[in-house]
Amino acid sequence: MSDDQLPPSSPHPASGRTAARTAAVIPAAGRGVRLGPGVPKALRTLGGTPMLIHAVRAMADSRAVSLVVVVAPPDGAAEVKSLLDAHALPDRTDFLVVPGGGTRQESVRLGLDALPPGYDIVLVHDAARPLVPVDTVDAVIGAVRDGAPAVVPALPLADTVKQVEPAAGPGEPESVVATPDRSLLRAVQTPQGFDRATLERAHRTVKDNVTDDASMVEQLGRAVVTVPGHEEAFKVTRPLDLILAEAVLARRRLNDGF
Ligand code: C5P
């Protein structure tokens, strides 16, 4: 095992070592075109608060997370900085804002480039998943601390999934070519958690366009494991998701008594 393959250190009182410090990178530079016209998706409000602020709070709620790096729309870093200044966030967490890129992958890489030394565990969390519960965040961090180089929260699928061939033209039917065994499929969420050296190597090495960071680690041939995801960690993508997110928030507020 080479140095950069070693798992991050775990809390080990007997050896006097401290727990690996954890930072979260939040890519928030997407336009969110599937939600319809308007401001960038991360700046849309839920319960009167921008989605991005919910996502930042979801990471900062974990006592293990001591730095949050927000990757803003390329021309929106100043706006995002003032948004963070204007909302109450925990004192024990530091925040950085950097401008993002043209793809999610590039935005995450720009966030990683801004990470100071001393953080050995990195979470990557979509701003578009504002309601992930802290227990899910802590489960991901715990599995990385236990030695997994890459961890994804995952849920079984409700729907049967078909693999299709691309249609011959717009409006033409697609041919179904396979029905993968649903019991072996998982829908994965964020935050995804990584040993920092492994994630940085993945971003240096893998050039294909991918939709999540764990698949880059898979391409390196390193192990990726799952922890249970949560139905409230869903991604706000389409207009119906906004309605669901508002309903989840309203229920939380009722349960919290405010
Ligand atoms: O487009 P998608 O829903 O997959 O985006 C997932 C996350 O990646 C969102 O939080 C979005 O803001 C972010 N993103 C980004 N930079 C891009 C495109 C997407 O930070 N160029």
py3Dmol code that shows the C-alpha trace and the ligand (Angstrom):
import py3Dmol

protein = """\
ATOM      1  CA  MET A   1       0.000   0.000   0.000  1.00  0.00           C
ATOM      2  CA  SER A   2       1.536   3.358  -0.995  1.00  0.00           C
ATOM      3  CA  ASP A   3       1.266   6.428   1.236  1.00  0.00           C
ATOM      4  CA  ASP A   4      -1.651   7.944  -0.621  1.00  0.00           C
ATOM      5  CA  GLN A   5      -3.542   4.658  -0.328  1.00  0.00           C
ATOM      6  CA  LEU A   6      -3.450   4.660   3.448  1.00  0.00           C
ATOM      7  CA  PRO A   7      -6.873   5.219   5.017  1.00  0.00           C
ATOM      8  CA  PRO A   8      -7.269   8.391   7.067  1.00  0.00           C
ATOM      9  CA  SER A   9      -6.463   8.210  10.755  1.00  0.00           C
ATOM     10  CA  SER A  10      -9.280   7.345  13.170  1.00  0.00           C
ATOM     11  CA  PRO A  11      -9.610   8.639  16.700  1.00  0.00           C
ATOM     12  CA  HIS A  12      -7.167   6.596  18.737  1.00  0.00           C
ATOM     13  CA  PRO A  13      -6.732   7.915  22.256  1.00  0.00           C
ATOM     14  CA  ALA A  14      -4.120   5.304  23.122  1.00  0.00           C
ATOM     15  CA  SER A  15      -1.794   6.516  20.362  1.00  0.00           C
ATOM     16  CA  GLY A  16      -2.498  10.175  21.132  1.00  0.00           C
ATOM     17  CA  ARG A  17      -3.670  10.738  17.521  1.00  0.00           C
ATOM     18  CA  THR A  18      -6.635  13.013  16.947  1.00  0.00           C
ATOM     19  CA  ALA A  19      -9.537  12.332  14.583  1.00  0.00           C
ATOM     20  CA  ALA A  20      -8.957  13.290  10.942  1.00  0.00           C
ATOM     21  CA  ARG A  21     -10.440  16.736  10.282  1.00  0.00           C
ATOM     22  CA  THR A  22     -13.339  16.904   7.884  1.00  0.00           C
ATOM     23  CA  ALA A  23     -14.180  19.543   5.266  1.00  0.00           C
ATOM     24  CA  ALA A  24     -17.262  19.668   3.043  1.00  0.00           C
ATOM     25  CA  VAL A  25     -17.190  20.923  -0.563  1.00  0.00           C
ATOM     26  CA  ILE A  26     -20.593  22.063  -1.846  1.00  0.00           C
ATOM     27  CA  PRO A  27     -20.841  22.438  -5.631  1.00  0.00           C
ATOM     28  CA  ALA A  28     -23.523  25.096  -6.132  1.00  0.00           C
ATOM     29  CA  ALA A  29     -22.597  26.502  -9.531  1.00  0.00           C
ATOM     30  CA  GLY A  30     -25.313  24.827 -11.619  1.00  0.00           C
ATOM     31  CA  ARG A  31     -28.085  26.802 -13.346  1.00  0.00           C
ATOM     32  CA  GLY A  32     -30.772  24.226 -12.549  1.00  0.00           C
ATOM     33  CA  VAL A  33     -32.444  24.515 -15.932  1.00  0.00           C
ATOM     34  CA  ARG A  34     -34.793  21.570 -15.192  1.00  0.00           C
ATOM     35  CA  LEU A  35     -36.442  23.665 -12.464  1.00  0.00           C
ATOM     36  CA  GLY A  36     -37.485  26.235 -15.038  1.00  0.00           C
ATOM     37  CA  PRO A  37     -36.333  29.826 -15.610  1.00  0.00           C
ATOM     38  CA  GLY A  38     -35.110  31.968 -12.723  1.00  0.00           C
ATOM     39  CA  VAL A  39     -32.127  32.441 -10.413  1.00  0.00           C
ATOM     40  CA  PRO A  40     -29.490  29.656 -10.126  1.00  0.00           C
ATOM     41  CA  LYS A  41     -31.028  26.647  -8.381  1.00  0.00           C
ATOM     42  CA  ALA A  42     -28.921  26.932  -5.216  1.00  0.00           C
ATOM     43  CA  LEU A  43     -30.234  30.456  -4.643  1.00  0.00           C
ATOM     44  CA  ARG A  44     -33.921  29.518  -4.885  1.00  0.00           C
ATOM     45  CA  THR A  45     -35.655  29.689  -1.543  1.00  0.00           C
ATOM     46  CA  LEU A  46     -37.234  26.926   0.508  1.00  0.00           C
ATOM     47  CA  GLY A  47     -39.253  28.078   3.494  1.00  0.00           C
ATOM     48  CA  GLY A  48     -37.908  31.578   2.785  1.00  0.00           C
ATOM     49  CA  THR A  49     -34.221  30.510   3.002  1.00  0.00           C
ATOM     50  CA  PRO A  50     -31.973  29.856  -0.026  1.00  0.00           C
ATOM     51  CA  MET A  51     -31.480  26.169  -0.792  1.00  0.00           C
ATOM     52  CA  LEU A  52     -27.720  26.667  -0.533  1.00  0.00           C
ATOM     53  CA  ILE A  53     -28.009  27.907   3.056  1.00  0.00           C
ATOM     54  CA  HIS A  54     -30.017  24.803   3.971  1.00  0.00           C
ATOM     55  CA  ALA A  55     -27.294  22.647   2.382  1.00  0.00           C
ATOM     56  CA  VAL A  56     -24.489  24.523   4.194  1.00  0.00           C
ATOM     57  CA  ARG A  57     -26.329  24.175   7.521  1.00  0.00           C
ATOM     58  CA  ALA A  58     -26.872  20.456   6.846  1.00  0.00           C
ATOM     59  CA  MET A  59     -23.081  20.007   6.617  1.00  0.00           C
ATOM     60  CA  ALA A  60     -22.257  22.369   9.506  1.00  0.00           C
ATOM     61  CA  ASP A  61     -24.797  20.544  11.709  1.00  0.00           C
ATOM     62  CA  SER A  62     -22.295  17.711  11.897  1.00  0.00           C
ATOM     63  CA  ARG A  63     -19.870  18.418  14.743  1.00  0.00           C
ATOM     64  CA  ALA A  64     -17.180  16.642  12.709  1.00  0.00           C
ATOM     65  CA  VAL A  65     -17.273  19.211   9.877  1.00  0.00           C
ATOM     66  CA  SER A  66     -15.030  22.202  10.611  1.00  0.00           C
ATOM     67  CA  LEU A  67     -14.800  23.781   7.129  1.00  0.00           C
ATOM     68  CA  VAL A  68     -17.366  24.244   4.360  1.00  0.00           C
ATOM     69  CA  VAL A  69     -16.176  25.282   0.885  1.00  0.00           C
ATOM     70  CA  VAL A  70     -19.009  26.618  -1.272  1.00  0.00           C
ATOM     71  CA  VAL A  71     -18.435  26.555  -5.031  1.00  0.00           C
ATOM     72  CA  ALA A  72     -20.473  29.469  -6.371  1.00  0.00           C
ATOM     73  CA  PRO A  73     -21.682  30.222  -9.907  1.00  0.00           C
ATOM     74  CA  PRO A  74     -18.639  31.599 -11.802  1.00  0.00           C
ATOM     75  CA  ASP A  75     -20.004  35.172 -11.717  1.00  0.00           C
ATOM     76  CA  GLY A  76     -21.742  34.839  -8.345  1.00  0.00           C
ATOM     77  CA  ALA A  77     -19.035  34.389  -5.685  1.00  0.00           C
ATOM     78  CA  ALA A  78     -19.596  37.847  -4.137  1.00  0.00           C
ATOM     79  CA  GLU A  79     -23.345  37.287  -3.967  1.00  0.00           C
ATOM     80  CA  VAL A  80     -22.871  33.888  -2.308  1.00  0.00           C
ATOM     81  CA  LYS A  81     -20.396  35.389   0.196  1.00  0.00           C
ATOM     82  CA  SER A  82     -22.907  38.012   1.260  1.00  0.00           C
ATOM     83  CA  LEU A  83     -25.607  35.357   1.496  1.00  0.00           C
ATOM     84  CA  LEU A  84     -23.459  33.332   3.915  1.00  0.00           C
ATOM     85  CA  ASP A  85     -22.730  36.517   5.911  1.00  0.00           C
ATOM     86  CA  ALA A  86     -26.444  37.283   6.132  1.00  0.00           C
ATOM     87  CA  HIS A  87     -27.503  33.915   7.579  1.00  0.00           C
ATOM     88  CA  ALA A  88     -26.770  32.466  10.999  1.00  0.00           C
ATOM     89  CA  LEU A  89     -24.239  29.663  10.718  1.00  0.00           C
ATOM     90  CA  PRO A  90     -22.413  27.839  13.520  1.00  0.00           C
ATOM     91  CA  ASP A  91     -19.338  29.669  14.909  1.00  0.00           C
ATOM     92  CA  ARG A  92     -17.309  26.482  15.101  1.00  0.00           C
ATOM     93  CA  THR A  93     -17.374  26.066  11.284  1.00  0.00           C
ATOM     94  CA  ASP A  94     -15.219  28.058   8.822  1.00  0.00           C
ATOM     95  CA  PHE A  95     -16.515  28.969   5.375  1.00  0.00           C
ATOM     96  CA  LEU A  96     -14.821  29.651   2.042  1.00  0.00           C
ATOM     97  CA  VAL A  97     -16.411  30.652  -1.263  1.00  0.00           C
ATOM     98  CA  VAL A  98     -14.767  29.970  -4.633  1.00  0.00           C
ATOM     99  CA  PRO A  99     -16.069  30.463  -8.188  1.00  0.00           C
ATOM    100  CA  GLY A 100     -17.137  27.264  -9.979  1.00  0.00           C
ATOM    101  CA  GLY A 101     -16.733  25.922 -13.509  1.00  0.00           C
ATOM    102  CA  GLY A 102     -18.701  24.735 -16.512  1.00  0.00           C
ATOM    103  CA  THR A 103     -19.374  21.190 -15.212  1.00  0.00           C
ATOM    104  CA  ARG A 104     -20.091  19.761 -11.766  1.00  0.00           C
ATOM    105  CA  GLN A 105     -16.789  17.867 -11.941  1.00  0.00           C
ATOM    106  CA  GLU A 106     -14.844  21.063 -12.637  1.00  0.00           C
ATOM    107  CA  SER A 107     -16.674  22.868  -9.841  1.00  0.00           C
ATOM    108  CA  VAL A 108     -15.763  20.122  -7.347  1.00  0.00           C
ATOM    109  CA  ARG A 109     -12.125  20.232  -8.483  1.00  0.00           C
ATOM    110  CA  LEU A 110     -12.018  24.003  -7.962  1.00  0.00           C
ATOM    111  CA  GLY A 111     -13.425  23.455  -4.459  1.00  0.00           C
ATOM    112  CA  LEU A 112     -10.781  20.808  -3.739  1.00  0.00           C
ATOM    113  CA  ASP A 113      -8.023  23.141  -4.986  1.00  0.00           C
ATOM    114  CA  ALA A 114      -9.106  25.688  -2.354  1.00  0.00           C
ATOM    115  CA  LEU A 115      -8.872  23.226   0.572  1.00  0.00           C
ATOM    116  CA  PRO A 116      -6.142  24.149   3.040  1.00  0.00           C
ATOM    117  CA  PRO A 117      -3.844  21.424   4.381  1.00  0.00           C
ATOM    118  CA  GLY A 118      -4.914  19.552   7.510  1.00  0.00           C
ATOM    119  CA  TYR A 119      -8.242  18.175   6.269  1.00  0.00           C
ATOM    120  CA  ASP A 120      -7.915  14.453   5.628  1.00  0.00           C
ATOM    121  CA  ILE A 121     -11.578  13.656   5.034  1.00  0.00           C
ATOM    122  CA  VAL A 122     -13.623  15.458   2.374  1.00  0.00           C
ATOM    123  CA  LEU A 123     -17.362  15.361   1.867  1.00  0.00           C
ATOM    124  CA  VAL A 124     -18.804  16.426  -1.475  1.00  0.00           C
ATOM    125  CA  HIS A 125     -22.412  17.521  -1.132  1.00  0.00           C
ATOM    126  CA  ASP A 126     -24.783  18.875  -3.800  1.00  0.00           C
ATOM    127  CA  ALA A 127     -26.381  22.188  -2.924  1.00  0.00           C
ATOM    128  CA  ALA A 128     -29.396  20.637  -4.614  1.00  0.00           C
ATOM    129  CA  ARG A 129     -29.861  18.242  -1.639  1.00  0.00           C
ATOM    130  CA  PRO A 130     -30.744  20.800   1.031  1.00  0.00           C
ATOM    131  CA  LEU A 131     -32.520  18.518   3.502  1.00  0.00           C
ATOM    132  CA  VAL A 132     -30.088  15.671   4.163  1.00  0.00           C
ATOM    133  CA  PRO A 133     -30.327  14.762   7.872  1.00  0.00           C
ATOM    134  CA  VAL A 134     -27.223  15.065  10.061  1.00  0.00           C
ATOM    135  CA  ASP A 135     -27.315  11.346  10.929  1.00  0.00           C
ATOM    136  CA  THR A 136     -26.679  10.523   7.275  1.00  0.00           C
ATOM    137  CA  VAL A 137     -23.765  12.989   7.147  1.00  0.00           C
ATOM    138  CA  ASP A 138     -22.272  11.456  10.301  1.00  0.00           C
ATOM    139  CA  ALA A 139     -22.718   7.902   8.987  1.00  0.00           C
ATOM    140  CA  VAL A 140     -20.718   8.814   5.853  1.00  0.00           C
ATOM    141  CA  ILE A 141     -17.931  10.428   7.889  1.00  0.00           C
ATOM    142  CA  GLY A 142     -17.881   7.460  10.283  1.00  0.00           C
ATOM    143  CA  ALA A 143     -17.389   4.968   7.437  1.00  0.00           C
ATOM    144  CA  VAL A 144     -14.466   6.996   6.017  1.00  0.00           C
ATOM    145  CA  ARG A 145     -12.940   7.208   9.492  1.00  0.00           C
ATOM    146  CA  ASP A 146     -13.269   3.436   9.698  1.00  0.00           C
ATOM    147  CA  GLY A 147     -11.022   3.120   6.651  1.00  0.00           C
ATOM    148  CA  ALA A 148     -13.187   3.243   3.504  1.00  0.00           C
ATOM    149  CA  PRO A 149     -11.568   5.435   0.815  1.00  0.00           C
ATOM    150  CA  ALA A 150     -14.987   6.368  -0.613  1.00  0.00           C
ATOM    151  CA  VAL A 151     -18.496   6.191   0.869  1.00  0.00           C
ATOM    152  CA  VAL A 152     -21.894   6.878  -0.700  1.00  0.00           C
ATOM    153  CA  PRO A 153     -25.323   7.056   0.941  1.00  0.00           C
ATOM    154  CA  ALA A 154     -27.573   4.742  -1.032  1.00  0.00           C
ATOM    155  CA  LEU A 155     -31.221   3.685  -1.190  1.00  0.00           C
ATOM    156  CA  PRO A 156     -32.922   0.699  -2.850  1.00  0.00           C
ATOM    157  CA  LEU A 157     -34.998   1.552  -5.923  1.00  0.00           C
ATOM    158  CA  ALA A 158     -38.772   1.674  -5.856  1.00  0.00           C
ATOM    159  CA  ASP A 159     -39.072   1.480  -9.647  1.00  0.00           C
ATOM    160  CA  THR A 160     -37.921  -1.266 -11.971  1.00  0.00           C
ATOM    161  CA  VAL A 161     -35.182   0.105 -14.239  1.00  0.00           C
ATOM    162  CA  LYS A 162     -34.837  -0.602 -17.981  1.00  0.00           C
ATOM    163  CA  GLN A 163     -31.748  -0.149 -20.081  1.00  0.00           C
ATOM    164  CA  VAL A 164     -32.636   1.265 -23.512  1.00  0.00           C
ATOM    165  CA  GLU A 165     -31.035   1.958 -26.840  1.00  0.00           C
ATOM    166  CA  PRO A 166     -31.161   5.599 -27.923  1.00  0.00           C
ATOM    167  CA  ALA A 167     -34.211   6.358 -30.073  1.00  0.00           C
ATOM    168  CA  ALA A 168     -33.700   6.660 -33.848  1.00  0.00           C
ATOM    169  CA  GLY A 169     -35.002  10.237 -33.694  1.00  0.00           C
ATOM    170  CA  PRO A 170     -36.961  12.671 -31.533  1.00  0.00           C
ATOM    171  CA  GLY A 171     -40.376  11.234 -30.581  1.00  0.00           C
ATOM    172  CA  GLU A 172     -39.400   7.710 -31.783  1.00  0.00           C
ATOM    173  CA  PRO A 173     -39.786   4.814 -29.289  1.00  0.00           C
ATOM    174  CA  GLU A 174     -36.670   3.568 -27.504  1.00  0.00           C
ATOM    175  CA  SER A 175     -35.923  -0.185 -27.577  1.00  0.00           C
ATOM    176  CA  VAL A 176     -35.509  -1.876 -24.226  1.00  0.00           C
ATOM    177  CA  VAL A 177     -32.372  -4.015 -24.207  1.00  0.00           C
ATOM    178  CA  ALA A 178     -32.175  -5.176 -20.562  1.00  0.00           C
ATOM    179  CA  THR A 179     -33.848  -5.178 -17.154  1.00  0.00           C
ATOM    180  CA  PRO A 180     -31.111  -5.181 -14.493  1.00  0.00           C
ATOM    181  CA  ASP A 181     -31.903  -7.055 -11.265  1.00  0.00           C
ATOM    182  CA  ARG A 182     -33.449  -4.302  -9.136  1.00  0.00           C
ATOM    183  CA  SER A 183     -32.325  -5.875  -5.879  1.00  0.00           C
ATOM    184  CA  LEU A 184     -28.706  -5.158  -6.882  1.00  0.00           C
ATOM    185  CA  LEU A 185     -29.281  -1.509  -7.865  1.00  0.00           C
ATOM    186  CA  ARG A 186     -29.055   1.524  -5.570  1.00  0.00           C
ATOM    187  CA  ALA A 187     -29.868   5.200  -6.013  1.00  0.00           C
ATOM    188  CA  VAL A 188     -26.983   7.161  -4.537  1.00  0.00           C
ATOM    189  CA  GLN A 189     -27.115  10.506  -2.817  1.00  0.00           C
ATOM    190  CA  THR A 190     -24.740  13.010  -1.302  1.00  0.00           C
ATOM    191  CA  PRO A 191     -22.777  13.809   0.806  1.00  0.00           C
ATOM    192  CA  GLN A 192     -20.267  11.342  -0.571  1.00  0.00           C
ATOM    193  CA  GLY A 193     -17.256  11.009   1.711  1.00  0.00           C
ATOM    194  CA  PHE A 194     -13.626  10.446   0.767  1.00  0.00           C
ATOM    195  CA  ASP A 195     -10.152  10.032   2.013  1.00  0.00           C
ATOM    196  CA  ARG A 196      -8.826  13.344   0.660  1.00  0.00           C
ATOM    197  CA  ALA A 197      -5.735  11.949  -1.089  1.00  0.00           C
ATOM    198  CA  THR A 198      -7.875   9.391  -2.940  1.00  0.00           C
ATOM    199  CA  LEU A 199     -10.383  12.008  -4.121  1.00  0.00           C
ATOM    200  CA  GLU A 200      -7.644  14.395  -5.242  1.00  0.00           C
ATOM    201  CA  ARG A 201      -5.956  11.601  -7.185  1.00  0.00           C
ATOM    202  CA  ALA A 202      -9.291  10.691  -8.811  1.00  0.00           C
ATOM    203  CA  HIS A 203      -9.801  14.300  -9.936  1.00  0.00           C
ATOM    204  CA  ARG A 204      -6.244  14.462 -11.309  1.00  0.00           C
ATOM    205  CA  THR A 205      -6.545  11.144 -13.154  1.00  0.00           C
ATOM    206  CA  VAL A 206     -10.092  10.677 -14.443  1.00  0.00           C
ATOM    207  CA  LYS A 207     -10.996  12.915 -17.359  1.00  0.00           C
ATOM    208  CA  ASP A 208     -14.333  11.341 -18.427  1.00  0.00           C
ATOM    209  CA  ASN A 209     -17.374  13.407 -17.606  1.00  0.00           C
ATOM    210  CA  VAL A 210     -19.095  11.749 -14.645  1.00  0.00           C
ATOM    211  CA  THR A 211     -22.138  12.611 -12.561  1.00  0.00           C
ATOM    212  CA  ASP A 212     -20.718  11.759  -9.151  1.00  0.00           C
ATOM    213  CA  ASP A 213     -17.335  11.706  -7.455  1.00  0.00           C
ATOM    214  CA  ALA A 214     -17.477   8.102  -6.252  1.00  0.00           C
ATOM    215  CA  SER A 215     -17.502   6.841  -9.844  1.00  0.00           C
ATOM    216  CA  MET A 216     -14.114   8.539 -10.353  1.00  0.00           C
ATOM    217  CA  VAL A 217     -12.746   6.580  -7.397  1.00  0.00           C
ATOM    218  CA  GLU A 218     -14.257   3.394  -8.891  1.00  0.00           C
ATOM    219  CA  GLN A 219     -12.298   4.134 -12.074  1.00  0.00           C
ATOM    220  CA  LEU A 220      -9.105   4.203  -9.986  1.00  0.00           C
ATOM    221  CA  GLY A 221      -9.967   0.655  -8.895  1.00  0.00           C
ATOM    222  CA  ARG A 222     -10.399   1.692  -5.252  1.00  0.00           C
ATOM    223  CA  ALA A 223     -13.217   0.425  -3.037  1.00  0.00           C
ATOM    224  CA  VAL A 224     -16.433   2.416  -2.774  1.00  0.00           C
ATOM    225  CA  VAL A 225     -18.923   1.348  -0.083  1.00  0.00           C
ATOM    226  CA  THR A 226     -22.472   2.373   0.762  1.00  0.00           C
ATOM    227  CA  VAL A 227     -24.156   3.472   3.977  1.00  0.00           C
ATOM    228  CA  PRO A 228     -27.949   3.798   4.238  1.00  0.00           C
ATOM    229  CA  GLY A 229     -29.219   6.927   2.493  1.00  0.00           C
ATOM    230  CA  HIS A 230     -32.290   8.873   3.575  1.00  0.00           C
ATOM    231  CA  GLU A 231     -35.470   9.681   1.651  1.00  0.00           C
ATOM    232  CA  GLU A 232     -35.206  13.343   2.749  1.00  0.00           C
ATOM    233  CA  ALA A 233     -31.790  13.625   1.066  1.00  0.00           C
ATOM    234  CA  PHE A 234     -33.499  13.721  -2.347  1.00  0.00           C
ATOM    235  CA  LYS A 235     -32.191  16.053  -5.049  1.00  0.00           C
ATOM    236  CA  VAL A 236     -34.318  19.088  -5.894  1.00  0.00           C
ATOM    237  CA  THR A 237     -34.349  18.854  -9.679  1.00  0.00           C
ATOM    238  CA  ARG A 238     -37.866  19.420 -10.987  1.00  0.00           C
ATOM    239  CA  PRO A 239     -40.688  21.752  -9.906  1.00  0.00           C
ATOM    240  CA  LEU A 240     -42.452  18.890  -8.039  1.00  0.00           C
ATOM    241  CA  ASP A 241     -39.331  18.425  -5.873  1.00  0.00           C
ATOM    242  CA  LEU A 242     -39.722  22.016  -4.619  1.00  0.00           C
ATOM    243  CA  ILE A 243     -43.231  21.192  -3.395  1.00  0.00           C
ATOM    244  CA  LEU A 244     -41.967  18.052  -1.637  1.00  0.00           C
ATOM    245  CA  ALA A 245     -39.066  19.978  -0.055  1.00  0.00           C
ATOM    246  CA  GLU A 246     -41.446  22.673   1.243  1.00  0.00           C
ATOM    247  CA  ALA A 247     -43.636  19.942   2.751  1.00  0.00           C
ATOM    248  CA  VAL A 248     -40.661  18.258   4.481  1.00  0.00           C
ATOM    249  CA  LEU A 249     -39.557  21.626   5.896  1.00  0.00           C
ATOM    250  CA  ALA A 250     -43.062  22.440   7.103  1.00  0.00           C
ATOM    251  CA  ARG A 251     -43.276  19.074   8.887  1.00  0.00           C
ATOM    252  CA  ARG A 252     -39.870  19.621  10.514  1.00  0.00           C
ATOM    253  CA  ARG A 253     -40.903  23.059  11.724  1.00  0.00           C
ATOM    254  CA  LEU A 254     -44.108  21.617  13.174  1.00  0.00           C
ATOM    255  CA  ASN A 255     -42.184  18.834  14.912  1.00  0.00           C
ATOM    256  CA  ASP A 256     -39.562  21.275  16.228  1.00  0.00           C
ATOM    257  CA  GLY A 257     -42.375  23.455  17.596  1.00  0.00           C
ATOM    258  CA  PHE A 258     -41.563  26.707  15.833  1.00  0.00           C
TER     259      PHE A 258
END
"""
ligand_1 = """\
21
C5P
O -27.022 19.314 -12.459
P -27.017 18.490 -11.228
O -28.352 18.475 -10.555
O -26.407 17.136 -11.361
O -26.064 19.295 -10.219
C -25.654 18.748 -9.001
C -24.911 19.813 -8.224
O -23.760 20.234 -8.944
C -25.760 21.062 -7.953
O -25.614 21.437 -6.577
C -25.171 22.098 -8.900
O -25.244 23.427 -8.410
C -23.716 21.648 -9.002
N -23.054 22.100 -10.248
C -21.902 22.888 -10.159
N -21.290 23.330 -11.314
C -21.807 23.043 -12.517
C -22.978 22.231 -12.625
C -23.579 21.749 -11.473
O -21.446 23.198 -9.062
N -21.210 23.533 -13.596
"""
view = py3Dmol.view(width=600, height=400)
view.addModel(protein, "pdb")
view.setStyle({"model": 0}, {"cartoon": {"style": "trace"}})
view.addModel(ligand_1, "xyz")
view.setStyle({"model": 1}, {"stick": {}})
view.zoomTo()
view.show()
